[in-house]
Amino acid sequence: MVLTNTGKQQLLEALKSQVTHFAMGSGQNTDTEFATSLGQEVFRKDVTDKTIDQETGSIDFECFIGSSEGNGSDFSELGLLDSPSGGTLFVITNFPAENKSALLEWLIDIVIEIK
C-alpha cells in the first residue's frame, strides 16, 4: 500500500490546522502511544511557527520560550496539542530533566514526517 503525494499533503495540512499548542511537564515515562495527556503538565504555549516541507513530506512545529517564560521548573516531557487547555494530544516525548531559568531562552523544534 502506498500513501499518495496528495494524501500526504492533505495529512500535513490537517496537522498544520489542528496542532496549535506546545505543552511541557515534569512527568517521567509518559511517552506511549496510549497517552492522552502529559504526566505532569506545567507549561503551555501557542505554537510559534508551522512549516510544511513538500520535498520531505514533513511538517516542522516550532515554539519559542523566552527568558521570562516557564522559569523554575524541571521539564522532562513535551507534547503537541490542539487546545490552550485539555485537548487532543498528538505527540508526546520524554527527555532528561532540564531546568528552565530566566538565563535561558529555548527554541523547541518538532518535525513530523509522513511516509
N, C-alpha and C positions, 0 to 999 in steps of 0.2 A: 504494500500500500504506500502511496506517495501523497504527501501534502503538497498541493499546487502552490505556485508563487502567489496567485490571487488569494488562496486560502490563508497563506502565511501573512500576507499584507492585512487581511481583514482581522486576523487574530491580534496582530500587533496594534492595529488601530483601536480595537476593542480594549486592549490592555491600557493603551495611552489615555483613552477617555475614562476608564474606570478607576485606575490607581491614582489616588490623589494625596496620600499621606505616608510619611515615614514614621515609624514608632520605634523607640529604643527602651530597653528594660534591663533588669538585673537578674533575670531568670537563667537557669542552667539546664542543659539537656532538653530544650523545648523544641528543637528543630526536627520535627517529624511531619510526615505527610498528613497526620491526623490532627495537627494543631489548628485551633480556631482562634487563638489569641496568644499574645506574648505571655510568658510565665509570670512576669512581674513588671508590667509596663510602668515607665517613669516619665517619659517624654514623648510628645507627638508634634509633628510639624508638617506643613504643606510640602509636597514635592516641589523643588526649586526649578527643575528642568526635566523635560522628557524629549528624547530624540530617537526617531526610528532610523535604522541603517538598513536600507533596502538590500545592499550588497551582501551583508552577512545574515539578514533575516533576524535582526535583533532590535531590542529597544533598550535604551540607556536611561535609567532614572537617577537623578542627582538631587541631593539635599545639602544645602549649606547651613551649618550650625555655627553661628557667630560666637564671639568671645563672651557675650552676656547671656547665652542660652544653655540650658541643660547642665549647669555647673553643680558640682558637689556630689555627683552620682558615679558609681562604678558600673558602667554599661557592659553587658555581656550578651545581649541579644538585640536583633534588629528585624523589623518586619515592614512589608508594604501593604497598605490597606486602602479602602475606598471611602473612608469617612473620617471626619475630625474626632469622632469618638465611637467606640464599638466598631461595627462594620465587618466586612469580609476580609480575612487575612489571605493574601495571595502568595506571599513569600515570607519565610522565616529562616533565620540563621543564628547560630551561636558562635562566639569568638572569645578569646581570653579577655577577662575583665580589664577595662581601661577607664581610668578616672578622667572625667571632663572638668576642666578648671577654666577660670577666666583668662588664663595664659594661652589657651588653645582655641583655634578655630578648626572645624572639621568640614571636609567635603566628602560626603558619602556617595558612592557610585555603585549602583547595582545594574548589571547587564543581564537581560533575559534573552536567550536565543531560541528561536523556533526552528526545529529541524524537521 
